[in-house]
Amino acid sequence: MGWYSYVKAIQDALKEKLTDLSSFGGRVYLDYWTSIKEFPALRLIFQRDDTSPSTGSLDVHYLTFQVEVLYRGRATEEDKNKLMEYTGEVVDALLSDRELACACENLEVTRVDLGHRVSESMILHYALITIVVRKLW
């Protein structure tokens, strides 16, 4: 298996897990946002592959992905709490199967950031969830 196939298999396993989340209705994008008509939505971004030597001819790869949760709302505590609910749903789903159905050795959520962007017509609440997937390859 080449590097592309290996990374793609992990990305596909993550996308499948995220697509199964009922709150997002299949609105999972890879790398780029397209025209978003419904919220909430998710974007999965592959960021990097860090490698360290292991035994023999194998290396340990640490693939870093970011999941962006996007929710359109108002500047209220209720909407911030709703974003936190969506974020919790994503984190819980990821941690429920740390091996991604045997696609990797371990998955960890290493960071969650919350914020918002203000425009004239809306407030976009977002969460950035950083995931590190470890794979011996």
C-alpha positions in Angstrom: 0.0 0.0 0.0 1.4 3.4 -1.0 1.3 6.6 1.1 -1.7 8.0 -0.8 -3.7 4.8 -0.3 -2.8 4.7 3.3 -3.8 8.3 4.0 -7.0 8.0 1.9 -8.1 4.9 3.8 -7.8 6.7 7.1 -9.6 9.8 5.7 -12.4 7.7 4.3 -12.8 5.9 7.6 -13.1 9.2 9.4 -15.5 10.6 6.8 -17.7 7.5 7.1 -17.9 7.9 10.9 -18.7 11.6 10.7 -21.3 11.0 7.9 -23.2 8.7 10.2 -23.9 11.5 12.7 -27.6 12.3 12.6 -27.3 16.0 13.6 -25.3 16.8 10.4 -27.5 15.0 7.9 -24.6 13.9 5.8 -23.2 17.4 5.4 -19.5 16.4 5.7 -17.0 18.1 3.4 -13.4 17.2 2.6 -10.8 20.0 2.8 -13.0 22.7 1.2 -16.4 24.2 1.9 -18.7 24.2 -1.0 -22.0 26.1 -1.0 -23.5 25.4 2.4 -27.3 25.8 2.5 -28.0 23.9 5.8 -26.3 24.0 9.2 -24.7 22.5 11.1 -22.0 21.2 8.8 -18.6 19.5 9.2 -15.4 19.7 7.3 -12.6 17.2 7.5 -9.1 18.5 6.7 -5.9 16.4 6.5 -3.1 18.5 7.9 0.1 16.5 8.2 1.9 13.2 8.7 4.6 13.0 11.3 6.8 9.9 11.3 9.1 8.3 13.8 11.1 5.1 13.3 9.9 1.9 14.9 11.2 -1.6 14.9 12.5 -3.2 11.7 11.3 -1.7 8.5 8.2 -0.1 10.0 7.6 3.5 11.0 4.9 5.0 13.2 2.9 7.6 11.4 1.0 10.2 13.3 -1.7 11.7 10.9 -3.2 14.9 12.0 -6.7 15.9 10.9 -8.9 18.7 11.9 -12.7 18.6 12.0 -14.4 22.0 11.7 -18.0 22.1 13.1 -19.9 25.1 11.6 -23.2 26.3 13.1 -25.1 29.4 12.1 -26.8 31.1 15.0 -27.1 34.2 17.2 -24.9 35.7 19.9 -26.7 33.8 22.7 -25.7 31.4 25.4 -28.2 29.0 23.9 -26.5 28.9 20.5 -23.0 28.5 22.1 -24.4 25.6 24.1 -25.8 24.1 20.8 -22.4 24.3 19.3 -21.0 22.5 22.3 -23.6 19.8 21.9 -22.6 19.3 18.2 -19.0 19.3 19.1 -19.6 16.7 21.8 -21.4 14.5 19.4 -18.4 14.5 17.1 -15.9 13.9 19.8 -17.9 11.1 21.4 -18.3 9.4 18.0 -14.6 9.6 17.2 -13.6 8.2 20.6 -16.2 5.4 20.5 -14.0 3.5 18.0 -10.4 4.5 18.5 -9.2 2.0 15.9 -11.6 3.2 13.1 -12.7 -0.4 12.5 -9.1 -1.6 12.4 -7.9 1.1 10.0 -5.4 2.4 12.6 -3.8 1.6 16.0 -5.2 4.5 17.9 -7.1 7.8 17.5 -7.0 10.7 20.0 -8.7 14.0 20.1 -5.8 16.3 21.2 -7.5 19.7 21.1 -10.9 21.4 20.8 -11.2 25.2 20.1 -14.5 27.1 20.1 -15.1 30.5 18.5 -17.3 32.5 16.3 -17.2 34.8 13.2 -19.5 37.8 12.9 -20.8 39.0 9.5 -23.5 41.5 8.8 -26.2 38.9 8.4 -25.2 36.1 10.8 -22.9 34.7 13.4 -21.1 31.5 12.5 -20.1 29.5 15.6 -17.3 27.0 15.0 -15.4 24.4 16.7 -12.0 23.1 15.6 -11.3 19.5 16.7 -7.8 18.3 16.2 -7.4 14.5 15.8 -4.2 12.5 15.8 -4.3 9.0 14.3 -1.5 6.6 14.9 -0.7 3.9 12.4 2.3 1.5 12.2 3.2 1.3 8.5 
